[in-house]
Amino acid sequence: MLKRRVIWLVAVACATGMAGCDFDTPSRAGKSYDPNPPKPPVSQATVELEDQLDRGNAAWEALVAQAQPIEPPPSWTNSPPSDEVFAEWETNNGQRAAKAAEMTREFGKNFSEHPMAEKAPDLELKFLRIAAEHGVTAHEERIRELETLLVGDDPEKLFQYRLDGAMRAAFEKKGQKSNERMVQELERQARRLMEEYPSRMEVYDLLLAVAENCEIRKGMELLREIQASGAAETTKTRAGELLVQGGKALAELDDLEKQRENARAGVKTELADPAAGKPKAAAFATMEELRTAPLGKRMELKFTASDGRKIDLAELKGKVVLIDFWASWCGPCIEELPQLRKAYAKHKEAGFEILGLSLDSKKLPFQRTVGEEKIVWPAAYDEGGWISKLTDNLGIEGIPAMWLVNRNGLISNVTAHEDPTAAIEKAMQAE
């Protein structure tokens, strides 16, 4: 009887979970236990929010990819592209920036809850400015809308914002060889500001800067415009001073033109100078003449070499002169230097000179190369950009470039870099 009661108690304990049993039965949680219970139901609003965030992230990644500019080819370092190729590259980058601006604007509207949405107006303005700087100027009204939106109701702050933007847009057009495009952009920006802020004196200062840096006849027109405008008196005074200087320069240009006309008519260019009682030096060719037909022309070139020597090409008449356009970063230029050293050592006593014009804009790499490569002839680096401007005016599109001037002071070869040794030998043997 006792044994039967014990068996019954054990059975009850196992059935109620009060004692451990290793039977192949459901666990203590009972037969309804599920080791992978279903997740709590998610609301439709949560699903839509997550989907919106995913789509926003994808749109942002596409925007970032679109904003990446097209990098210039490495070959442009030693061989600058033509104006047409460079303009196409600029336009393509401008169009990429304009598309990025459009995508930014759509991102701000479509994904307003995204963490990056608040940056959309700033980024759109940035991309549109980049587009304008690269020649895509169809969105300037939108640029002004964004400026007004971001600055608010402070008119002084808004003017400074736009003035800074105008100067920045012009500076972005600064070229390695020429500032012509920068000056053109500066005038365009100044004109726009004059329409919006005709009483602000600063805009006339921008126009004065254009007049000081553009072609002389156009500059004279701008100076007269400034004098007749509402510019500050100090600005008008400066314009008057520049008008006097420009008048003198134009008179000199007219005199040179008369000399060229006489030369075309068969009159000798070395005319008597009554005031000095001695022959006047033959007229130098204009930059346009040197660019289009340099052979046989006389070139004006004066500079101070890095070692302090004062160089005047006209005073080297009677010598054969090689003008070498180079740079420390130009591999082919450096490769030509051993040939030039040999030619210089061989012919210097017989009346041969080299003038090295480096397009290095920084003094340290120029000086290091001069020392390492044992450049003993007069050399100058591009301090202030004058050599870059010269090469641009001469139409030199790549370096190394070498011009030869014969003993009569006339340009005899503009492709000497193709075979410097042979070109120098031929020039030295010529009468």
Summary of the structure (lengths in Angstrom):
residues: 431
radius of gyration: 37.8
end to end distance: 145.7
largest distance: 156.8
contacts: 1159
relative contact order: 0.06
helix: 59%
strand: 8%
